[in-house]
Amino acid sequence: MSKIKDYHITPVFALIVYILLFAASFIKLDSGFSVNTFLIVFVTQILVFVLPSIIYKRIKGPIKYRESGFRFFGASSILFVICASVFMFCASVLIGVKTSGASGAYYADLSEITVPGILYIIVIYCLLPAITEEIAFRSVIYGEYRKFGVFGAVVLSSALFSLVHFSLTSFLSYFMCGAVLALVYEVTKSVFASMLSHFLYNLMSVFSQKILSDAANKADNMIPFVFAFVCAMLLFLFFALSRAQKILEYDAAKLPEKENEEFPPLNVRLRSLLISLVSPGFLLCLGFAVFAGIMRAGR
């Protein structure tokens, strides 16, 4: 199987994940915080994201865990991950400023939830999706595209990550999140780092949505609200880029004998990116995401 064929087979894997996730959305769940609901969600996340990832990687050959990002990241990367997560959250809020919150299908009202309920929400809505989605979209999809260049890998994996949420109105916000998570993965070379960043973003989104909505509804003017988030976004972007530069410089100095990675020429990478965007697999992903979004809206 040639590299170009490998390049176009990746959206097929994404399409399988889409179909499984859409089918899983018809599972009826209890409204309360029950053990049965937890087990159903846990098993569903494994079947939708993790199991197809393992099968896909195994079909392509022996699974090389370190090359798939399953390596621990250093303590020096923690600040970078935190700053990237806060930047991602602030940017998401600004993109969705009309709804006064970050993108997310669920939000929690702390005034109405007990401590066990809070822990339940953290695991179900923050931790579990961060782990399973990062395995599929960063370890597998980004990793597959990366052999053709970082830019193309970020664009394509972020687009597929955004489409899996079946919400065209939130496409830009999810695309931005996917790009940030892909760059966290790229800088740290660790899927555990992107999992942590994804978890922190989910945590901020779930527990701030109600607070931000109430504050925005009571505000007479949105300008101070927007200004505060723009300042925070730019500040944390600066810190994140500074830390990323230090991490990359440290890695380069640590392994001076390592040869630079060889990617195809720029014109080949751009041509492959454009062809991939109109490939049958990618168009099927787009079409199915639109279909699933319409079906969800009508339910």
N, C-alpha and C positions, 0 to 999 in steps of 0.2 A: 504493500500500500504506500503510495507516494506521499510526500509531505503535503502537497496540494490537496489530495484526497482526505488526508487526516484533518486538514484545515477546515474542510467543508463538512466533515462528519460530526464535528463538535455541536453544531446547532441541532442535530438529530438527537443527541443526548439531552440537550436542553428541552426539546419538544417532548420527550418522554417524561421528563420531570414535570412539565406543564400539565400534561394529560393526567398524570398521577395526582398532582396537587388539585386539579379541578375536580377529579372524581372524589377525592377525599373531602372536598368542601360540602358534599351532600351528606356526610356523616352527621347524624344528630347528636348533639352534646348537651349534657345537663347544664343548666344556667348557673348552678352553684359550684363551689370548689370541692369536688369530690375525687376520690381515688380513681374511680372508673374513668372520669374525664381526663385525669392526668395520664393514665395508662394509654387511653385511646390516642391522645395527642402525641405522647412519646413514641408509640409504635408507628403512628402515621408519619411523623417527621423522619423516622428511620427508614421507613419503606419508600417515602417520596424522594428524599435527598441522599441518604447515606448508602442504602443498598444499591441503587442504580450507579452511584459513583464507584463503588467497589467492583461491580460487575463490568462497568465500562473500562476501568483501569486494568482489570484482570484480562479482559479480552484483548487489549492492546499489548499485553506482555506482563512480565513480572512487575509487581508494584514496588517502585523505589520510593520509600517513604520520605527520605530526606529531600529528594528532588521534588516531591509533592508538597513540600513545605512543612512536613511534620518534624520540626526541629524547634528547640526552645530558643527564645530570643533573650538577649542580655538585659540586665537591669537598666543599662543606659538607654534602652529603647522604650522603657515604660513611659517616660515623660513625653516622648514623641507620640506614642499611641494615645495618651490622654489628650494632648493638644489637638491631634487630628480628629479625635472623637468630638470634642467641644466645637471645633470649627465646623465639622459636618452637621452637628445639631443646629448651630446658629444659622448656617447657610440654608438648611432645610426649613427652619422657621421663616426665614425671609422669603424663600421661594413660595411658601404656602401662607404668606402673611394675611391673606383674606380670611383664612380659617384660624389664624392666630395660633398656629402650632406646627409641629413637625409632622412629616408623613407617618402614618401608622394606622392600623385597623382597630387598635384598642387603646383605651386610656383608662387610668385608674383614679378614682376620687379617694384620697387618703382619709378623708373625714368619715367615710362610710365603710372602711375595710379594717378588719382585725389584723393583728400581727401575723398569724398563720396565713391569712388571706394574702397579705403583702408578699410573704415568702413564696406562696403558690404562684402569684402573678409574676414574680421575678424569674422563677424557674420556667414557667410555661411560655410567657410572652417576651422574655428578655434573653435568658440564657440558652434555652433549647434551640430557638430559631438561629441565634448567632452561631452556634456550633454546627448545626446541620447545613445551613445555607452556605457557610464559608467553605465547607468541605466540597460542596457541589460547584460553587461559582468561582472560588478563588483557587482551591487546590486542583480542581479538575479543569474547569472551563478556561480560567485565566492561564493556567499552566499549559494547556494545549495550544492556545493562541500565542503564547509568549515566544515560542520558537521563531515566530515571524516578526518580532519586534514588540517593544513595550507599548508604544502608542496604539498600534492596532489591537493589541491584547486588552488594553484599558477600555478602548471604545467599544469593542465587540462584547466583552464580558459584562461591561456596565449596561449595555443595551439589553442583553439577555436577562440580566439581573433585574432591571427595571420592568421588563415585560412580564416576568413571573408573578408580579404583584397584581396583574390584571386590572390596572388602573391607568388609563391614558391621561387622565387629568393630573395624576401625580408622577407622570413619566420622568419629567425633568428632575424632580426631587430625588427619586430613586436612582436615576442615572448618576446624579452627583454623588450620592452615597456609594454607589458601586465603584465609581472612579476613585474616591478617597480610600475605600477599603482595598482596592486593587493596588494603589500606591503604597499603602501601609504594608501590604504583603510583599510588594516589590522591594521596598527599602529594608525590611527586616528579614526577608526570605523565610518567614515563618507564618504558617496559617494560624498558629495560636495567637499571634499578635493581631491579625485581622479579626479573629474571633473575639478577642478582648475589646477591640475598638467597636465592633458591631454590638457587643453586649452593652457597653457604656452608652452608645447611641440609643439603643432600645430602652435602656433604663431611664435616660433623660426624657425621651419622647413619651413613654408610658405615664410617668409620674408628673410631668409638667404640663401636659395637654390641657387638663382642666384648669390649672392655675393660669396659664397663658390666655386661655379663652375668656375666663372671667375678667382678667385684668384688661384685656383688649376691649371687651364689651363695656366696661365701666369708664374707659378712657375717652376723653373728649377729643383728643387729637392723637393720631397714630404716629406722628413724626418722632416724638421722644422714644417710643417703643422701637421703631425701626432703627433710629440712630444708635440706641444702646446695643442692639444686636449686630449692627454693621461694625461698630467699634470692637465688640467682643470677637466677631468673626475674623476681622483683620488682625487683631492682636494674637489670637491663637493660631492663625495661619502663619504669622511671622515666627512664632515659637516652634511650630511644627516643621517649617522649612529649615530653620536653624538647626534643630535637632537632627533632621534627616541628613543635612549636609555633613554634620559631625559623624553620624553613623556610617555614611558612605565613605568618608575620608578615612575613618578608622579601619573599615573593612579593606580598603585599598592598600593602606599601609601594613595591615596585618598579613596580607597575602600578596606581596609585590611580585612574586614569581608567577602568579596566576595570569594566564593570557586573557586578553579581552575577549568577550563573547562575540562570536561571529554571527551576524544576522544577514539575511539577503540584502542586496543593494536597495536603496531608498525607493527607487522607481518600482521595483518588484514588490516591496512591502505595501506601497500605496495601491498598486494595482490589485494585489491580493485582498487588501482591505475593501476596496470598492466592489470587487467581484463577490466577496463573501457577503457583503451587505445585500446583494441582490440574488444570492444563491437560493435554490429551492428550500433548503433546510431553514435558512434564516427567515425567508418570507413566510414559511409555514408557521414558524414561531410567532411572527407578527400577527398573522391571520388568526391563529388560535387564541392569542392573548386578547385580541379585539373581540372575538366571539365569546370568550370566557367572561370578559368584562361586561359585555351586553347582557349575558345570561345572569350574571351576579346582580347587575343593576335591576333586572326585572323580577328578581325573587323577593 
